[in-house]
Amino acid sequence: MRLQSGDTLRALMNQKKFSMARMGRYADVSQSFIHRLCTGEKRSCKPRTAERIAEALDVPVGLLFVLNESPNGVRNSSNQKISA
């Protein structure tokens, strides 16, 4: 899933008092991975990671993330092609 805005993620983490280390533990990823998301160095993650981040911040997943588009069309979080 693609992160819409690292700034939004960082602002929500600050509002909810989540350090990058704490968010990493909650989402089961490294602190540096969360840092790279916040700075824009990394723009995407696995759907389960996106769900855990949103859950930790008590926001809908769609507020922070959108589905990645593949060259063959849009795929859902189970990596199944969505027919138009």
Residue, then its C-alpha position, 0 to 999 in steps of 0.5 A: m500500500r502506498l502512503q499518501s503523506g509522510d507529513t500526515l503520518r508524522a503529525l498523527m504520531n506526534q498527536k497520539k504520542f507515538s515515537m518512531a520506535r514505539m510505532g515500529r514495535y506496534a507495526d512489527v517493523s523497524q524504527s528506521f522503516i517508520h522513519r523512512l515512511c515519515t521522511g518520504e524515503k519509503r513510500s509503500c508497505k505491506p497491507r498488514t503493516a498499513e493496517r497496524i499503523a492505522e490501528a495504532l493511530d485509531v484512524p481509517v487505513g484510507l486516511l493514510f494509505v491507498l492501494n498500489e497500482s500495478p502495470n496490469g491494473v489495480r490490485n486489492s490488498s490480497n494482490q488479486k486483480i480488480s476487474a473494471 
